[in-house]
């Protein structure tokens, strides 16, 4: 499997380096992607729970905001 590429642009010399991620960079990249996927799953679960609660209460999101304001 090939690793993602990294592009480094040296503004002072206008040189551009394009290279494959090293092992440490790739491990961090994978950890960041895993964390982002977990955050996304949590956000989706929270939105589903919120929608279910609003449905049980029989009110819209705007009406709930009015109650909490």
Buried (B, 14 or more C-beta within 10 A) or exposed (E): EEBEEBEEEEEEEEEEEEEEBEEEBBEEBEEEEEEEEEEEEEEEEEEEEEEEEBEEEEBEEEEBEEEEE
